[in-house]
């Protein structure tokens, strides 16, 4: 029902915008040129890293249960990213491509050349307060992004790893005022370009609300819900609060809550929950140097993600301290991470399973 309402609203705004444009065309001089010259840009980035785990585990995933850094005592590639963007007054066309292990993990449901597509979408702006977008884009959930250059920590959080990565569908962004905006959309199951099963081709509902009361504070509320190809149903809510305390220091809070009804072959079972909560303390004493401390608590007591294959569920408290040294487009990121689980989770070289793990990363990122 909600999807039908959304489509009805969307068609109304499109028709209204078309009428308004027709009126303006009729009143314009027939000989005038109302088209705008397109602007074209190419941007991109590359990243690589070295990771060492002090427990020195022998087997994968090397005590790394978050995205993109599942290595031990090894130099590794991240991603080569190139973004093509064509803009006019009314349209925005984006082809965002990625190559390497980071992109392969991001687009884990795809194979071949389509796996290189990180984002591919077309946006149309019929007026100043409405933008319509169709295609594939990175999820609006969560504070962290798949691009290494867009994050101050190089390793990823648990909530990023177990939340959705991308959406393929259509959405509408509404600018209500200078302070308030919202988005609503319909998409395939999260992280799927095409539904893998025609018999189970349910759509997901997407929503976002943004409020900026002043230049220092921003509130974002995000929502994704629908039925997955395995027939399980999920509903995920996310809140991001950014507080710019000064020109050199800001704090970001990110919280996520997911309810999942798994399918037992006959009916959906009892709802299970996982959730995460993180603070980012960002300090930039100089333009070329910054520090970020991420403190995250991830709860998976009902064994949906991290603890799915273990006898019992649990939680993890993770602290990651990263420095950012910048030289033009180049950023060096030395990082230290300490994870503490409430039940044995991490493996030592001897094979002993313990609750604590410490690791370090030296990463280099270049953005052009």
Secondary structure as the mmCIF struct_conf table of DSSP 4:
data_model
#
loop_
_struct_conf.conf_type_id
_struct_conf.id
_struct_conf.beg_label_comp_id
_struct_conf.beg_label_asym_id
_struct_conf.beg_label_seq_id
_struct_conf.end_label_comp_id
_struct_conf.end_label_asym_id
_struct_conf.end_label_seq_id
HELX_RH_AL_P HELX_RH_AL_P1 UNK A 2 UNK A 27
BEND BEND1 UNK A 28 UNK A 28
TURN_TY1_P TURN_TY1_P1 UNK A 30 UNK A 31
STRN STRN1 UNK A 39 UNK A 53
TURN_TY1_P TURN_TY1_P2 UNK A 54 UNK A 55
BEND BEND2 UNK A 58 UNK A 59
TURN_TY1_P TURN_TY1_P3 UNK A 60 UNK A 63
BEND BEND3 UNK A 66 UNK A 66
TURN_TY1_P TURN_TY1_P4 UNK A 67 UNK A 68
BEND BEND4 UNK A 72 UNK A 73
STRN STRN2 UNK A 74 UNK A 87
BEND BEND5 UNK A 89 UNK A 90
STRN STRN3 UNK A 91 UNK A 99
BEND BEND6 UNK A 100 UNK A 100
HELX_RH_AL_P HELX_RH_AL_P2 UNK A 101 UNK A 106
TURN_TY1_P TURN_TY1_P5 UNK A 107 UNK A 109
HELX_RH_3T_P HELX_RH_3T_P1 UNK A 112 UNK A 116
STRN STRN4 UNK A 117 UNK A 127
TURN_TY1_P TURN_TY1_P6 UNK A 128 UNK A 129
STRN STRN5 UNK A 130 UNK A 138
BEND BEND7 UNK A 140 UNK A 143
BEND BEND8 UNK A 146 UNK A 147
HELX_RH_3T_P HELX_RH_3T_P2 UNK A 148 UNK A 150
BEND BEND9 UNK A 152 UNK A 155
HELX_LH_PP_P HELX_LH_PP_P1 UNK A 156 UNK A 157
HELX_RH_AL_P HELX_RH_AL_P3 UNK A 158 UNK A 162
BEND BEND10 UNK A 163 UNK A 163
STRN STRN6 UNK A 166 UNK A 175
BEND BEND11 UNK A 177 UNK A 179
STRN STRN7 UNK A 180 UNK A 187
BEND BEND12 UNK A 188 UNK A 189
TURN_TY1_P TURN_TY1_P7 UNK A 190 UNK A 191
BEND BEND13 UNK A 193 UNK A 194
BEND BEND14 UNK A 196 UNK A 196
TURN_TY1_P TURN_TY1_P8 UNK A 198 UNK A 199
BEND BEND15 UNK A 200 UNK A 200
HELX_LH_PP_P HELX_LH_PP_P2 UNK A 202 UNK A 203
STRN STRN8 UNK A 204 UNK A 211
BEND BEND16 UNK A 213 UNK A 216
STRN STRN9 UNK A 217 UNK A 227
TURN_TY1_P TURN_TY1_P9 UNK A 229 UNK A 230
BEND BEND17 UNK A 231 UNK A 231
STRN STRN10 UNK A 233 UNK A 244
BEND BEND18 UNK A 246 UNK A 248
STRN STRN11 UNK A 249 UNK A 261
STRN STRN12 UNK A 263 UNK A 263
BEND BEND19 UNK A 265 UNK A 267
STRN STRN13 UNK A 268 UNK A 268
STRN STRN14 UNK A 272 UNK A 286
TURN_TY1_P TURN_TY1_P10 UNK A 287 UNK A 288
STRN STRN15 UNK A 289 UNK A 300
TURN_TY1_P TURN_TY1_P11 UNK A 301 UNK A 302
BEND BEND20 UNK A 304 UNK A 305
TURN_TY1_P TURN_TY1_P12 UNK A 306 UNK A 309
BEND BEND21 UNK A 310 UNK A 312
STRN STRN16 UNK A 314 UNK A 327
TURN_TY1_P TURN_TY1_P13 UNK A 328 UNK A 329
STRN STRN17 UNK A 330 UNK A 341
BEND BEND22 UNK A 342 UNK A 343
STRN STRN18 UNK A 346 UNK A 347
TURN_TY1_P TURN_TY1_P14 UNK A 349 UNK A 350
BEND BEND23 UNK A 351 UNK A 351
STRN STRN19 UNK A 353 UNK A 354
BEND BEND24 UNK A 355 UNK A 355
STRN STRN20 UNK A 356 UNK A 367
#
